[in-house]
Amino acid sequence: MPLSIDLTTKSALVTGASSGIGAEIAVTLAAAGARVAIVGRNAERLAVTADRIRATGGTPLVISADLTADGTAESIVARAVAEFGRLTTLVHAAGVFEPAPITAGIEYLDRALAMNVRAPFALTAVAVPHLRHGGAVIFVSSMGGHVGFAGCAAYGASKGAIELLVKSLAVEEAPNGLRVVAVAPGNVRTPMNADFFSDPAFEAAEIASTPLGRIGEVEDIAPTVAFLASDLASYITGTSFLIDGGVVAG
């Protein structure tokens, strides 16, 4: 019997769904049958994701919101639960990446922690009661949470925090039937890093440092998230899946 990912019983909330990895995750979950709420700050780009979901036969709930604003978490979860009746999956794909040396200023750390740690922490805290007994929280971390890179101290600190949050929350919520996992992408081509990849020398250096010899694409990340959201992953919690072409291993 062919193995397939069936998410027809799932209702997912995906942040950072206006572009890049988050958008691809949202569309992939919808294509597998999940009802999907998409969250982002840019209404125009969210509309593009919504159209892609409709093309799969889905009907997305579109929520334009600033995840760093106080009270946003409560309103987002309330809208998703009101629309779907329940929530089974929470995917944190929203984030910021601002490489800078540690001497550049504390504001880099403040922004990284606000978007990459505080916002998903707050949203998870509100969503947890709705996700227990069979649900999953999936964080999009980074290989930068597993290994250090020069000029990425603030970003690395934020993703390192996520890696330990996954482990701690997984242990805390396991008795309630809630799984907590992460995927940790490596060098993936997205709008957030398009300026870097516009430099041929930068791209060549990244390819040279990747054992599989290519830059990742958003399509390399989303299927793993769909698997982790499914009942096929019901015995997986408290871990992070590196999807980096072998960079950390090398």
N, C-alpha and C positions, 0 to 999 in steps of 0.2 A: 504494500500500500504506500503510495507516495506521501512523503512528509510535507505538510503544509502548515503555515501559520494562520490560524483562524482567530480573529479578534472581534467576531460579531457580537460577543457578549460584553465587550469592553467599552468604556467611555473614558476618553483621555483628555487631559488638559496639557497643552504644550506651550511653554513660554519660548520667546525668541523665535516665533514661527513666521516672522515677516521675511526672513531670508536665510540663506546658508543652510547649515546643518539642521536648525530648528524647522525650517520650512520643509525640508526633505523628509524629516521624521514625521511631521504632521501628515503629509501626503501619503507616506508609506503606511502609517497606521490606518488611515482612512481606506486605502486600497485593500488592506487586509480585513476590512469590515468594521473597524472601530468607529464610534461616534466621537468626533474630535472638536474640542474648543481650542481656538488658536489665539494666542496673546502676543501683543507686540506694541511698540510705541508708534510705528509708522503705519497709518491707516491705509495709504496707497499700496504699500508693499504687502500688507496683510490681505488686501483685496486680491492680489495676484495669487497668493497661497490659497485663498478661499476658492478662487476659480479653478485652481488645479485640483482641489479636493472635490469640487462639484463634478469635474471631469471623470472622477473615479466612481461617481454615483453617490457620493456622500453629501451631507448637508451640514456644513461647519457652523459652529457658533463663533462669531468674530468678536473679540474683546480688545479694544484699543486702550492701553493703560500703561502707566509708568510704574514698574514694579518696585521702584525705590521709594515711592510715596507712601506715607503712613495711611493705613486703612485700605490700601489697594488689595492686599491679600484677601481680606474678608469679602470684599465686593466681588472679586473674581471667582472665588470658590462658591459663593452664594449663587451667582449667575449660572455657573456650570451645573451645580446640583439641581437648581430649579429647572434647567433645560433638559437634563438627562435623567433626573430622578435619583441618580447615584453617580459616584465617581470611582473608577477602578484603577486609573493610571495617571500619574503626575510625572511629566517630563520637564526637567529644568535645562533648557538649551540656551536661554538668554545669558549673555555675558559680555564683558569688555576685555580687550587685549590692547594694552598700551605699553609696549616695551620702552624701558627707560632705566638708566643707572640709578642706584639707590640714592645718589646725591641730587637727583633731579627734583626732589621735593616730596613731602609727605602726602600731598594731594593725590599722587599716583596710587599710593596704597589706599587712601580713603575711597577713591573711586572703584578700585578693584574689589575691595571688601564690601562696599555698598551693593554693587551689582552682582558680583560672583559668589558672595557668601550671605550677606544679610538678607537680600531679597529672596533667595530660594529658601533660606532658613525660615523666614517669616511665613512664606506661602505654604511650606510643608507643615508648619505648626498648625495652621488653620485647616489644612486639608486632611491631616492624619485621621481624625475621627470618621471621615467619610471613606477612607481607603482601607481600613482594617478588615480582616476576615477575607483575604483573597486579593488584595490590591498590591500595587507596586509603586515605589518612588524611584525614578531613574534620573540620575544626575549626569550631565555632560561635563566631565572633568577635562583633563588634558594630560598628555605625556609630561607637561610641565609641572604636574603634581607628583611625578615619580622621579624626575631627574632634574638637576639644575641647569639653567642656561644663562649665560652672561647677559646682563641688561634686562632680565625678567624677574627681578626680586619681588616686586609687588604682585605681579601676576602669579608667579610660582607660589608665593605665600597664600594667595587666595585659593588656588587649586589644591595645594597641600591641605588646607583646611577642609575642603570638600571631601578629599579622600578619607580623612579621619571622621568626618561627620557621617559618611556612609557606613563605616564600621560601627560607630557608636550607636547610631540610630537603628541599624539592623539588629543589633543585640537587644536594644531597648524595646523594639516593636515586634520582634519575633513571636513572643507569646500571644500577640494580638493578630497573628496571621498576616502581617504586613511585611513585604520584602523591600529591601533598600539596596540598590546597586548603582554602579556608575559605568559609563563608557569613557575611555580616555583617548581621544583622537590625537594623532600626530600632526604632521604637516598636511593640512587639508585646504584645498582651494575654496575660499569663500569670499563674499564681498568685504568681510571685515579685514582680510589680509591682502586684498587685491593690489593695493599699492606696493606691497613688498614683492609680490610675484610679477609685477610689471617690470622689474629689474631682472634681465636675463642672468646676470651674474649671481643674484640671490637665488633664483630658481635652480641654477646649475649646482650651487653649493648645497642646497637642500636635497636635491636628488642624489648627489654624491654621498651624503651622510645617511641615506636611507637604504638599508640592505636590499629591499625589493626594487629599488631603482626607479621610483616614480613618485610624484606628488599624489596624495590622496584626494579623492573626490567625495562630495557629500553622499553619493550613492554607496560609498564604502562603509558609512557609519550607520545609516538608517535601518538596514536589515537587522543588525544586532540589537538595536533598540526594540524593534518589533518582536524579535524572539524573546527578549527579556520581559516584555509586557505580556507575553502569552503564557498559557498554562504549561507549555513545554518547559518553562524555566521555574517551575514551582518549588524546586529544591535549591535555588540559587539566591543567596542573599549575602550582604556584607562584603562584597568584592568589587573590583574594578577591572574592566576589560580593556586592555591596551589595543588600540587599532591604529598602529603607527608605522606599518611597513617594516617593523623590526628595528627602529631607531634605538629604543631603550635597551633592547637585547644586544645591539651592536656596540 
